[in-house]
Amino acid sequence: MTAPASDAVGPAAWPAIEQATHRRQPRVPFQIEGLAVGSVAAAHLDALRHWAPALQVHDDGVSLAVPAAERDATLAGINAGLRARGLIRAWRDETYPLVDPGSQRLLACIERAASRFWGTLTFGAHCSGWVADTQGGVGRLWVAQRSFDKATDPGAFDNLVGGGVPHGQTPLETLVREGWEEAGLRPAVMQRATPGRVFQLARDIPEGLQLEWIHVHDLQLQPEELPVNQDGEVHAFTLHPVADALAIASGSGMTTDAALVTLDFALRRGLFDARTHAALSARAALLWIADSP
């Protein structure tokens, strides 16, 4: 049984909980088929009028007004223009689904970086990697440090594995792919991962609005199963005693989504004393979309 990490983490810690819903920039709805599928910054409305009549731009909202068969190409052209104007950053050349947030019905496909500009719902998959202690409880946690060349959050601490879910993949499929690319862990290892909660971030970031559902997973690794980065996106992996790992996650050095994934892991695994568990659970409860199976 792992000892509660009450000395390292207090209920006033974990600023990521509040960061997950930090909103200040005025935004107006972005609609397709009369459905609010995202939002755009009010400051960008004048720039978007360049693409009328494909875009119907009003002070209280923006609508895409082209047939379904033309959406992908129209949005690709608009996004290329926005990129040229410096309004879409960190271009990835990756395709993300643009879905109706209510039904998750696919409405179009867009460049990954553009999802933040349009404030559309995206999906992520993250995995905490842990090593058991001599009693079989959680003894140590793997913490990744992002490459200093990353377009977002360079040098920040991260989970063992994490990534955005592109069009055509499930969260688990993304996790298996990222497991090899980021940590050199083969599919047979990554498929041992077990699901946790799903939580939502809805926060202003430099690229726009991050509206994302994060699918949480846990993976127990054996002492000899060592992560080794393959794609240059991770600077280093470090195996920390659980209290030290939670101290990192509860501060400001870890990415917001990774800190919340670590918090979810710790809450489900009973790594806090009762008072801290209750306080952190109450603060984080509004972020949870779905509980663990």
C-alpha positions as CSV (number, residue, x, y, z in Angstrom):
1,M,0.0,0.0,0.0
2,T,1.5,3.3,-1.0
3,A,1.7,5.9,1.7
4,P,-0.4,9.0,1.1
5,A,1.6,11.9,-0.3
6,S,0.1,14.5,2.1
7,D,3.5,16.0,3.0
8,A,4.3,16.8,-0.7
9,V,0.9,18.0,-1.9
10,G,-1.7,20.2,-0.2
11,P,-5.3,21.2,-1.2
12,A,-4.1,24.6,-2.2
13,A,-1.7,23.2,-4.8
14,W,-2.5,22.0,-8.4
15,P,-3.0,25.4,-10.2
16,A,-3.7,23.3,-13.3
17,I,-7.3,22.8,-12.0
18,E,-8.1,26.5,-12.4
19,Q,-5.9,26.9,-15.5
20,A,-8.1,24.3,-17.2
21,T,-11.0,26.8,-17.3
22,H,-9.1,30.1,-17.6
23,R,-11.0,32.3,-20.0
24,R,-10.6,36.0,-20.7
25,Q,-10.6,36.6,-24.4
26,P,-14.0,37.5,-25.8
27,R,-15.2,34.9,-28.4
28,V,-18.3,34.5,-30.5
29,P,-19.8,31.2,-31.8
30,F,-18.6,29.5,-34.9
31,Q,-21.4,27.5,-36.6
32,I,-21.9,24.9,-39.2
33,E,-25.4,23.7,-40.2
34,G,-26.7,26.0,-37.5
35,L,-24.7,24.1,-34.8
36,A,-22.3,25.8,-32.6
37,V,-19.1,23.8,-33.3
38,G,-16.6,26.2,-31.9
39,S,-15.8,29.9,-31.3
40,V,-13.6,32.6,-32.7
41,A,-12.0,35.5,-31.0
42,A,-14.0,38.7,-31.5
43,A,-10.8,40.5,-32.3
44,H,-10.5,38.3,-35.5
45,L,-13.9,39.0,-37.0
46,D,-12.6,41.8,-39.4
47,A,-10.0,39.4,-40.7
48,L,-12.6,36.7,-41.4
49,R,-14.7,39.0,-43.5
50,H,-12.1,38.5,-46.2
51,W,-13.7,35.1,-46.9
52,A,-17.3,36.2,-47.5
53,P,-19.7,34.8,-48.6
54,A,-18.2,31.3,-47.7
55,L,-18.0,32.8,-44.2
56,Q,-21.0,34.8,-42.9
57,V,-19.4,37.1,-40.3
58,H,-21.5,39.0,-37.8
59,D,-20.7,40.7,-34.6
60,D,-22.3,37.9,-32.6
61,G,-21.1,34.9,-34.6
62,V,-19.5,33.3,-37.7
63,S,-21.1,30.7,-39.9
64,L,-19.6,28.5,-42.6
65,A,-22.0,28.7,-45.6
66,V,-20.8,26.1,-48.1
67,P,-22.2,22.7,-49.0
68,A,-20.8,19.7,-47.0
69,A,-18.8,18.5,-49.9
70,E,-16.9,21.8,-50.1
71,R,-16.2,22.3,-46.4
72,D,-12.7,20.6,-46.2
73,A,-11.4,22.5,-49.2
74,T,-12.9,25.8,-48.1
75,L,-11.5,25.6,-44.6
76,A,-8.1,24.5,-45.9
77,G,-8.0,27.7,-48.0
78,I,-9.1,29.9,-45.2
79,N,-6.7,28.3,-42.8
80,A,-3.8,28.8,-45.2
81,G,-4.7,32.4,-45.5
82,L,-5.0,32.8,-41.7
83,R,-1.6,31.1,-41.3
84,A,-0.1,33.6,-43.8
85,R,-1.5,36.4,-41.7
86,G,0.1,35.0,-38.5
87,L,-3.3,34.1,-37.0
88,I,-2.7,30.3,-37.0
89,R,0.6,29.2,-35.4
90,A,2.5,26.0,-34.8
91,W,1.3,24.4,-38.1
92,R,1.4,20.6,-37.9
93,D,0.3,19.1,-41.2
94,E,-2.0,16.8,-39.3
95,T,-5.7,16.4,-39.9
96,Y,-8.1,16.7,-37.0
97,P,-11.8,16.0,-37.0
98,L,-14.2,18.9,-36.7
99,V,-17.2,17.5,-34.9
100,D,-20.6,18.5,-33.5
101,P,-19.7,18.6,-29.8
102,G,-23.1,17.3,-28.9
103,S,-23.2,14.2,-31.0
104,Q,-19.6,14.0,-32.1
105,R,-20.8,13.7,-35.7
106,L,-18.0,14.5,-38.2
107,L,-18.7,17.7,-40.0
108,A,-15.3,18.5,-41.7
109,C,-11.6,17.9,-41.4
110,I,-9.1,20.7,-40.6
111,E,-5.4,21.3,-39.9
112,R,-4.6,20.5,-36.3
113,A,-3.2,23.9,-35.5
114,A,-6.4,25.6,-36.9
115,S,-8.5,23.9,-34.2
116,R,-7.3,26.4,-31.6
117,F,-8.2,29.4,-33.8
118,W,-11.7,28.1,-34.4
119,G,-12.1,26.8,-30.8
120,T,-13.3,23.4,-32.0
121,L,-13.5,20.3,-29.8
122,T,-10.4,18.2,-30.0
123,F,-9.3,15.0,-28.3
124,G,-6.2,13.9,-26.5
125,A,-4.8,10.7,-25.1
126,H,-2.4,10.6,-22.1
127,C,-0.8,7.9,-20.1
128,S,0.8,7.9,-16.7
129,G,3.6,5.3,-16.4
130,W,4.2,3.8,-13.0
131,V,6.4,1.2,-11.3
132,A,5.3,-0.8,-8.3
133,D,6.9,-0.8,-4.9
134,T,7.7,-4.0,-3.0
135,Q,4.1,-4.3,-1.8
136,G,2.7,-3.9,-5.3
137,G,1.4,-0.3,-4.8
138,V,2.5,2.8,-6.7
139,G,6.1,3.3,-5.9
140,R,7.5,5.5,-8.7
141,L,6.2,7.5,-11.6
142,W,7.8,8.3,-15.0
143,V,7.9,12.0,-15.8
144,A,8.9,13.2,-19.3
145,Q,10.5,16.5,-20.1
146,R,9.4,17.9,-23.4
147,S,12.0,18.9,-26.0
148,F,13.2,22.5,-25.8
149,D,12.4,22.7,-29.5
150,K,8.7,21.9,-29.1
151,A,6.3,24.5,-30.6
152,T,4.2,24.3,-27.4
153,D,5.3,24.2,-23.8
154,P,9.0,23.6,-24.6
155,G,11.0,22.1,-21.7
156,A,7.9,21.5,-19.6
157,F,7.3,18.3,-17.7
158,D,4.8,15.8,-19.1
159,N,3.3,12.4,-18.7
160,L,5.0,9.2,-19.9
161,V,3.1,9.5,-23.2
162,G,0.6,12.0,-24.5
163,G,-0.7,13.3,-27.8
164,G,-3.6,14.6,-29.9
165,V,-6.1,12.2,-31.4
166,P,-6.1,12.7,-35.2
167,H,-8.9,12.0,-37.7
168,G,-9.3,8.2,-38.1
169,Q,-7.8,7.1,-34.8
170,T,-9.3,6.2,-31.4
171,P,-7.6,7.4,-28.2
172,L,-6.1,4.0,-27.6
173,E,-4.8,3.8,-31.1
174,T,-3.2,7.2,-30.6
175,L,-1.7,6.1,-27.3
176,V,-0.2,3.0,-29.0
177,R,1.3,5.1,-31.8
178,E,2.6,7.8,-29.4
179,G,4.0,5.1,-27.1
180,W,6.5,4.1,-29.7
181,E,7.2,7.5,-31.1
182,E,7.7,9.3,-27.7
183,A,8.9,6.5,-25.5
184,G,10.0,3.5,-27.6
185,L,7.4,1.3,-26.0
186,R,6.1,-1.4,-28.4
187,P,2.3,-1.9,-29.0
188,A,2.2,-5.0,-26.9
189,V,3.3,-2.9,-23.9
190,M,1.1,0.1,-24.6
191,Q,-2.0,-2.2,-25.0
192,R,-1.7,-3.0,-21.3
193,A,-2.8,0.5,-20.5
194,T,-6.0,0.8,-18.6
195,P,-8.5,3.8,-18.9
196,G,-9.2,6.4,-16.3
197,R,-11.5,9.4,-16.5
198,V,-12.1,11.7,-19.4
199,F,-11.8,15.4,-18.5
200,Q,-12.3,18.7,-20.4
201,L,-10.0,21.7,-20.8
202,A,-11.6,25.0,-22.0
203,R,-8.9,27.6,-21.7
204,D,-7.3,30.5,-23.5
205,I,-3.9,29.7,-24.9
206,P,-1.6,31.8,-27.2
207,E,-2.9,29.9,-30.2
208,G,-6.6,30.6,-29.4
209,L,-8.9,28.3,-27.4
210,Q,-8.1,24.8,-26.2
211,L,-11.4,23.0,-26.0
212,E,-10.2,19.4,-25.5
213,W,-11.4,16.1,-24.0
214,I,-8.4,14.2,-22.5
215,H,-8.7,10.5,-22.3
216,V,-6.6,9.3,-19.3
217,H,-4.8,6.0,-19.2
218,D,-2.5,4.2,-16.7
219,L,0.3,1.9,-17.6
220,Q,2.3,-0.2,-15.1
221,L,5.8,-0.8,-16.4
222,Q,8.3,-3.3,-15.1
223,P,11.6,-2.0,-13.8
224,E,13.4,-3.2,-16.9
225,E,10.9,-1.5,-19.3
226,L,12.7,1.8,-19.9
227,P,11.2,4.6,-22.1
228,V,13.5,5.8,-24.8
229,N,12.4,8.7,-27.1
230,Q,12.3,8.0,-30.8
231,D,11.0,11.2,-32.5
232,G,13.0,13.9,-30.8
233,E,10.0,15.4,-29.0
234,V,11.2,14.3,-25.5
235,H,14.3,15.7,-23.9
236,A,14.5,13.1,-21.1
237,F,12.6,10.6,-19.0
238,T,13.1,10.5,-15.2
239,L,11.7,7.9,-12.8
240,H,10.6,9.7,-9.6
241,P,9.4,8.5,-6.2
242,V,5.6,9.0,-6.2
243,A,5.7,11.9,-3.7
244,D,8.3,13.8,-5.8
245,A,6.3,13.2,-9.0
246,L,3.2,14.5,-7.4
247,A,5.1,17.6,-6.2
248,I,6.1,18.3,-9.8
249,A,2.6,17.9,-11.1
250,S,1.1,20.0,-8.3
251,G,3.3,23.0,-9.1
252,S,3.8,25.1,-12.3
253,G,6.4,23.1,-14.1
254,M,4.2,20.5,-15.8
255,T,1.8,21.2,-18.7
256,T,-1.8,21.8,-17.6
257,D,-3.2,18.6,-19.3
258,A,-0.4,16.4,-17.9
259,A,-0.8,17.8,-14.4
260,L,-4.5,16.9,-14.5
261,V,-3.8,13.5,-15.9
262,T,-1.4,12.9,-13.0
263,L,-4.0,14.2,-10.5
264,D,-6.6,11.8,-11.9
265,F,-4.1,9.0,-11.5
266,A,-3.4,10.0,-7.9
267,L,-7.1,10.4,-7.0
268,R,-8.0,7.0,-8.4
269,R,-5.1,5.2,-6.8
270,G,-5.6,6.7,-3.4
271,L,-2.3,8.5,-3.1
272,F,-3.5,11.3,-0.9
273,D,-4.6,11.5,2.7
274,A,-8.4,11.8,3.1
275,R,-8.5,15.6,3.6
276,T,-6.3,16.3,0.5
277,H,-8.2,13.8,-1.5
278,A,-11.6,15.4,-0.7
279,A,-10.3,19.0,-1.4
280,L,-8.7,18.2,-4.7
281,S,-11.7,16.0,-5.8
282,A,-14.1,18.9,-5.1
283,R,-12.0,21.4,-7.0
284,A,-11.6,19.1,-10.0
285,A,-15.1,17.6,-10.2
286,L,-16.4,20.1,-12.8
287,L,-13.7,19.0,-15.3
288,W,-14.7,15.4,-15.4
289,I,-16.6,14.3,-18.5
290,A,-16.7,10.6,-17.7
291,D,-15.5,8.6,-14.8
292,S,-13.3,5.5,-15.1
293,P,-15.0,2.3,-16.2
